[in-house]
Amino acid sequence: MPNITVARRRNALALHRRFLEEAVAAGLPAKGLDQAFAKKVEISPSMWSQIKSSRPIGDNLARQIERHCNVEPGWLDEEDRPSEVPDAAEERFIATARNAWRTANAKGKKELGGWLKKRAQDAAGSEPAP
């Protein structure tokens, strides 16, 4: 059975992350961005804080968040969407991989690429990687 509560929270956090990235790229200071996001989706900062931790997002609120974030209705409900919100372990892996790539010579880059393609094929049930 789908867990819509988890899907909605994960996807709301993805929209929040997108908002933060756009705000920082626009030169806005990081302080106060949670409150700005709450204002954008027309909820209180307190409610946004509760949603981030445990409060379920009901149908009406889900549609409200989607509307204010310019995504199609039902976007928050999609479970099979690859997570757009990386966790800390993924961030560490990406940083390590980026460092390994940037410090490797051509042979090392080829080996890294080959290893990743093999792992992706293994994970996909031996389907060829694109």
C-alpha positions as CSV (number, residue, x, y, z in Angstrom):
1,M,0.0,0.0,0.0
2,P,1.4,3.4,-0.9
3,N,2.5,5.6,1.9
4,I,1.2,9.0,0.8
5,T,2.3,10.7,4.0
6,V,5.9,9.9,3.3
7,A,5.7,10.7,-0.4
8,R,4.1,14.1,0.3
9,R,6.7,15.0,2.9
10,R,9.6,13.9,0.7
11,N,8.3,15.8,-2.3
12,A,7.5,18.9,-0.2
13,L,11.1,18.9,0.9
14,A,12.2,18.6,-2.7
15,L,10.1,21.7,-3.5
16,H,11.6,23.5,-0.4
17,R,15.1,22.5,-1.5
18,R,14.4,23.9,-5.0
19,F,13.2,27.1,-3.4
20,L,16.3,27.4,-1.3
21,E,18.6,26.8,-4.3
22,E,16.9,29.4,-6.4
23,A,16.9,31.9,-3.5
24,V,20.6,31.4,-2.8
25,A,21.4,31.6,-6.5
26,A,19.5,34.9,-6.6
27,G,21.8,36.2,-3.9
28,L,19.3,36.2,-1.0
29,P,20.8,35.5,2.5
30,A,20.1,32.1,3.8
31,K,18.6,33.4,7.1
32,G,14.9,33.5,6.9
33,L,14.4,31.3,3.9
34,D,12.3,28.8,5.7
35,Q,9.9,31.6,6.7
36,A,9.9,32.9,3.1
37,F,9.0,29.4,1.8
38,A,6.2,29.1,4.3
39,K,4.9,32.5,3.2
40,K,5.1,31.4,-0.5
41,V,2.9,28.4,0.1
42,E,0.7,30.4,2.5
43,I,1.2,28.6,5.7
44,S,2.7,29.6,9.0
45,P,6.4,29.1,9.6
46,S,5.4,26.9,12.6
47,M,3.3,24.7,10.4
48,W,6.1,24.3,7.9
49,S,8.4,23.3,10.7
50,Q,5.9,20.7,11.8
51,I,5.5,19.4,8.2
52,K,9.3,19.0,7.9
53,S,9.4,16.8,11.0
54,S,6.2,14.8,11.3
55,R,2.9,16.6,10.5
56,P,1.0,14.9,7.6
57,I,0.0,17.0,4.6
58,G,-3.7,16.7,3.8
59,D,-5.2,16.8,0.4
60,N,-6.2,20.5,0.5
61,L,-2.8,21.6,1.8
62,A,-1.0,19.3,-0.8
63,R,-2.9,21.0,-3.7
64,Q,-2.2,24.5,-2.1
65,I,1.6,23.8,-2.0
66,E,1.6,22.4,-5.5
67,R,-0.3,25.5,-6.8
68,H,2.1,27.9,-5.2
69,C,5.1,26.0,-6.3
70,N,3.9,25.8,-9.9
71,V,3.8,22.0,-10.2
72,E,0.9,19.9,-11.5
73,P,-1.9,18.8,-9.2
74,G,-0.9,15.4,-7.7
75,W,2.8,16.1,-7.9
76,L,3.3,15.7,-4.2
77,D,1.5,12.3,-4.2
78,E,3.9,10.6,-6.6
79,E,5.9,7.9,-4.8
80,D,7.8,6.4,-7.6
81,R,9.6,9.7,-8.4
82,P,13.3,9.4,-7.7
83,S,14.0,11.4,-4.6
84,E,15.0,14.9,-5.4
85,V,16.2,15.4,-1.9
86,P,19.5,13.7,-1.3
87,D,20.3,12.6,2.1
88,A,23.6,13.3,3.9
89,A,25.2,10.0,2.8
90,E,24.4,10.7,-0.8
91,E,25.9,14.2,-0.5
92,R,29.1,12.8,1.0
93,F,29.3,10.2,-1.8
94,I,28.8,12.8,-4.5
95,A,31.5,15.0,-2.9
96,T,33.9,12.1,-2.7
97,A,33.2,11.0,-6.3
98,R,33.6,14.6,-7.5
99,N,37.0,14.8,-5.7
100,A,38.1,11.5,-7.1
101,W,37.1,12.5,-10.6
102,R,38.8,15.9,-10.4
103,T,42.1,14.5,-9.1
104,A,42.3,11.5,-11.4
105,N,44.2,11.3,-14.6
106,A,42.6,10.1,-17.8
107,K,43.2,6.4,-16.9
108,G,41.7,6.9,-13.5
109,K,38.6,8.7,-14.9
110,K,38.1,5.9,-17.4
111,E,38.3,3.3,-14.5
112,L,35.9,5.3,-12.4
113,G,33.4,5.6,-15.2
114,G,33.6,1.9,-16.0
115,W,33.1,1.0,-12.4
116,L,30.0,3.2,-12.1
117,K,28.5,1.9,-15.3
118,K,29.0,-1.7,-14.1
119,R,27.4,-0.9,-10.8
120,A,24.4,0.7,-12.5
121,Q,24.0,-2.3,-14.8
122,D,24.2,-4.7,-11.8
123,A,21.6,-2.6,-10.0
124,A,19.3,-2.5,-13.0
125,G,19.4,-6.2,-13.5
126,S,22.1,-6.2,-16.1
127,E,20.3,-3.9,-18.4
128,P,22.7,-1.9,-20.5
129,A,23.5,1.5,-19.2
130,P,22.8,4.4,-21.6
